């Protein structure tokens, strides 16, 4: 906590200096006392979220710039962030894709020979991914199972022992190992991989990604048809939770290179459509 408070104080002091403001000027603009601000900048004061928001407004910067748990960002980064925030969603997706293509240093042909399927549980990633790999004559890999093989324990134990952050670390290590070992493959990812920016950026930059999309009702029906009752166990709001998860991730899933709608489609029809999306990439 002490080291973070010192970092927070340094962030505030750096932004204030960059703005050309004295502590007293910032105190007047934020209606906080200069004595309190001095304490915070020295890393000796635990400031509330409400006051941090007030400081961010007084400094005219995003609050995340103040609370970043790292060295103060460069002016170029801050300028780029401000520019990107003004773009509409469609242009922002295009800008993100351009950045990945420009600076990931990944061979385009190699990238498009690696197919990664993303989507919620029940989307058909394992079933369609296995069939697609057979058609293409490439290995089929399930990322969650690779994590289990690498760690020697089940996902349940991983989450119990190390929590989500520990799992994410192992997931990234497994993905990096797969990328280093296999020039061609079909990969089925976990539904939540899109929620970790670093891992998802790695996937987007290194693989041709396809979102297998279906309506929430179909996701749930498929999971239950597989004999997995966990989504409904002790949870009367399972369908509402599923809709909320899909809604919260939709913008992330849309960053994929292609989208395949599987609602109401047979496995055969979905596979044929998936082949049409994947074949130009090989």
C-alpha positions in Angstrom: 0.0 0.0 0.0 2.8 2.5 0.9 4.6 1.9 -2.4 1.3 2.4 -4.3 0.5 5.6 -2.5 4.0 6.9 -3.4 3.3 6.0 -7.0 -0.1 7.7 -6.9 1.5 10.9 -5.4 4.2 10.9 -8.1 1.5 10.5 -10.8 -0.4 13.5 -9.4 2.7 15.6 -9.0 3.9 14.8 -12.6 0.6 15.7 -14.1 0.3 18.9 -12.1 3.9 19.9 -13.1 3.1 19.2 -16.7 0.0 21.4 -16.4 2.2 24.2 -15.0 0.2 24.4 -11.8 1.4 25.0 -8.3 0.0 23.1 -5.4 -1.9 26.2 -4.3 -3.4 26.6 -7.8 -4.5 23.0 -7.8 -5.9 23.4 -4.3 -8.1 26.3 -5.5 -9.2 24.5 -8.6 -10.1 21.3 -6.7 -11.3 22.9 -3.5 -9.0 20.7 -1.6 -6.5 22.0 0.9 -2.9 22.6 -0.2 -1.7 20.8 3.0 -3.7 17.7 2.1 -2.5 17.8 -1.5 1.1 18.0 -0.3 0.5 15.0 1.9 -0.9 13.0 -1.0 1.9 13.9 -3.4 4.4 12.7 -0.8 2.7 9.4 -0.7 1.5 9.8 2.9 -2.2 10.3 2.3 -4.8 7.8 1.4 -7.2 9.8 -0.9 -10.8 8.7 -1.6 -12.1 7.9 -5.0 -14.4 10.9 -4.9 -11.5 13.3 -4.2 -9.4 11.6 -6.9 -12.2 12.3 -9.4 -12.2 15.9 -8.3 -8.4 16.2 -8.8 -8.7 14.6 -12.3 -11.3 17.1 -13.2 -9.2 20.0 -11.9 -6.2 18.7 -13.8 -8.4 18.0 -16.9 -7.1 14.4 -17.3 -8.7 11.0 -17.1 -8.7 9.6 -13.6 -7.0 6.4 -14.8 -3.9 8.6 -15.6 -3.6 9.4 -11.9 -4.3 5.9 -10.5 -2.0 3.9 -12.9 0.1 1.5 -11.0 3.2 2.2 -13.1 5.6 5.0 -14.0 3.9 8.1 -15.3 3.0 7.7 -19.0 4.7 9.6 -21.7 3.1 12.7 -23.4 2.7 10.7 -26.6 0.7 8.0 -24.9 -1.5 10.5 -23.2 -2.1 12.4 -26.5 -2.8 9.1 -28.3 -5.3 8.1 -25.6 -7.1 11.4 -25.8 -7.3 11.1 -29.6 -8.6 7.6 -29.6 -11.2 8.4 -27.0 -12.8 10.8 -29.5 -13.2 8.2 -32.2 -16.6 6.5 -32.8 -16.7 2.8 -32.0 -16.3 1.6 -35.6 -13.2 3.8 -36.2 -11.8 2.8 -32.9 -12.0 -0.9 -33.8 -10.2 0.0 -37.1 -7.5 1.9 -35.3 -6.9 -0.9 -32.8 -6.6 -3.4 -35.7 -4.2 -1.1 -37.5 -2.0 -0.8 -34.4 -1.9 -4.6 -34.1 -1.0 -5.1 -37.7 1.6 -2.3 -37.7 3.5 -3.0 -34.5 3.0 -6.7 -33.7 5.7 -7.7 -36.2 3.8 -10.9 -37.1 4.1 -12.4 -40.6 0.7 -12.0 -42.2 0.7 -15.4 -43.9 1.7 -17.1 -40.6 -1.0 -15.3 -38.7 -3.7 -16.4 -41.1 -2.6 -20.0 -40.9 -3.6 -20.0 -37.2 -7.3 -20.1 -36.6 -8.6 -19.1 -33.2 -12.2 -19.6 -32.2 -13.7 -17.3 -29.6 -17.1 -17.0 -28.0 -19.2 -18.1 -24.9 -19.5 -21.6 -23.7 -21.9 -23.5 -25.9 -20.9 -21.6 -29.0 -19.5 -24.8 -30.6 -15.8 -24.0 -30.4 -14.8 -27.6 -29.4 -17.1 -29.4 -31.7 -16.7 -27.2 -34.8 -13.0 -26.6 -34.0 -12.2 -30.3 -34.0 -14.1 -30.9 -37.3 -12.5 -27.8 -38.9 -9.0 -29.0 -37.9 -9.7 -32.4 -39.5 -10.8 -30.8 -42.7 -7.7 -28.6 -42.8 -5.3 -31.2 -41.7 -3.9 -29.2 -38.8 -3.7 -29.8 -35.0 -6.8 -29.0 -32.9 -5.9 -27.4 -29.5 -8.1 -26.5 -26.6 -6.4 -23.7 -24.7 -8.0 -24.7 -21.3 -6.9 -28.3 -21.7 -3.4 -27.1 -22.6 -3.3 -25.0 -19.4 -4.2 -28.2 -17.4 -1.6 -30.3 -19.1 1.1 -27.6 -18.5 0.2 -27.2 -14.9 -0.6 -30.8 -14.1 -3.8 -29.8 -12.3 -7.4 -29.1 -13.2 -8.8 -25.6 -13.8 -10.9 -25.9 -10.6 -7.7 -26.4 -8.6 -5.9 -23.6 -10.4 -8.7 -21.1 -9.6 -8.9 -22.4 -6.0 -5.1 -22.1 -5.4 -4.1 -19.1 -7.6 -7.3 -17.3 -8.4 -8.2 -15.6 -11.7 -4.9 -13.7 -12.0 -2.9 -17.0 -11.6 -5.0 -18.6 -14.2 -4.5 -15.7 -16.6 -0.7 -16.0 -16.2 -0.9 -19.7 -17.0 -3.2 -19.1 -19.9 -0.8 -16.6 -21.5 2.1 -19.0 -21.0 0.2 -21.8 -22.6 -0.8 -19.5 -25.6 2.8 -18.4 -26.0 4.0 -22.0 -26.0 1.4 -23.0 -28.6 2.4 -20.1 -30.9 6.1 -21.0 -30.6 5.5 -24.7 -31.3 2.8 -24.7 -34.0 2.9 -22.8 -37.3 -0.6 -24.0 -38.1 -3.5 -25.0 -35.9 -7.2 -24.5 -34.9 -7.5 -23.2 -31.4 -10.5 -23.2 -29.1 -10.2 -20.5 -26.5 -12.0 -20.0 -23.2 -15.0 -17.7 -23.3 -13.4 -15.1 -21.0 -10.1 -14.7 -22.9 -11.3 -11.5 -24.3 -11.5 -9.9 -20.9 -7.7 -9.8 -20.5 -6.4 -7.0 -22.8 -2.8 -8.4 -22.9 -3.7 -12.0 -23.8 -6.5 -10.9 -26.2 -4.1 -8.5 -28.0 -1.7 -11.4 -28.4 -4.4 -13.7 -29.8 -5.6 -11.0 -32.2 -2.2 -10.2 -33.5 -1.0 -13.8 -33.9 -4.1 -15.6 -35.0 -7.0 -15.3 -37.5 -9.9 -15.0 -35.0 -13.5 -16.1 -35.6 -16.3 -15.3 -33.2 -18.8 -18.2 -33.0 -22.0 -16.3 -32.1 -25.3 -17.6 -30.9 -28.3 -16.4 -28.9 -28.1 -16.8 -25.1 -30.9 -19.3 -25.1 -29.0 -21.5 -27.6 -25.8 -21.2 -25.6 -27.6 -22.4 -22.5 -29.4 -25.2 -24.3 -26.2 -26.6 -25.8 -24.4 -26.6 -22.4 -27.3 -28.4 -20.8 -27.6 -30.8 -23.7 -24.0 -31.8 -23.0 -25.1 -32.9 -19.5 -23.5 -29.9 -17.7 -26.0 -28.7 -15.1 -23.6 -26.2 -13.4 -25.1 -23.1 -15.2 -28.5 -23.8 -13.5 -27.3 -25.2 -10.2 -28.4 -22.9 -7.3 -28.8 -20.0 -9.7 -32.3 -19.0 -10.8 -30.8 -16.0 -12.6 -28.5 -18.1 -14.8 -30.1 -16.9 -18.1 -30.0 -13.3 -17.0 -26.4 -13.6 -16.0 -25.6 -15.2 -19.3 -27.2 -12.3 -21.2 -25.3 -9.8 -19.1 -22.0 -11.6 -19.8 -22.7 -11.7 -23.5 -23.7 -8.0 -23.5 -20.5 -7.0 -21.6 -18.2 -8.9 -24.0 -19.9 -8.3 -27.3 -17.7 -5.3 -28.3 -14.7 -7.4 -27.5 -15.9 -10.4 -29.5 -16.6 -8.1 -32.4 -12.9 -7.4 -32.7 -12.5 -10.8 -34.3 -11.6 -11.0 -38.0 -14.8 -12.8 -38.8 -18.2 -13.6 -37.2 -20.1 -16.9 -37.7 -23.7 -17.0 -36.5 -24.6 -20.5 -35.4 -28.1 -20.0 -34.0 -30.5 -22.4 -35.6 -27.8 -23.9 -37.8 -26.9 -27.6 -37.9 -23.3 -28.7 -37.2 -22.9 -29.5 -40.9 -24.1 -26.1 -42.1 -22.0 -24.3 -39.5 -18.9 -26.3 -40.5 -19.3 -25.4 -44.1 -19.7 -21.8 -43.3 -16.6 -22.0 -41.0 -14.6 -23.6 -43.8 -15.5 -20.7 -46.1 -14.2 -18.3 -43.6 -11.0 -20.3 -42.8 -9.9 -21.5 -46.2 -8.9 -18.1 -47.6 -6.6 -17.8 -44.6 -4.5 -20.8 -45.5 
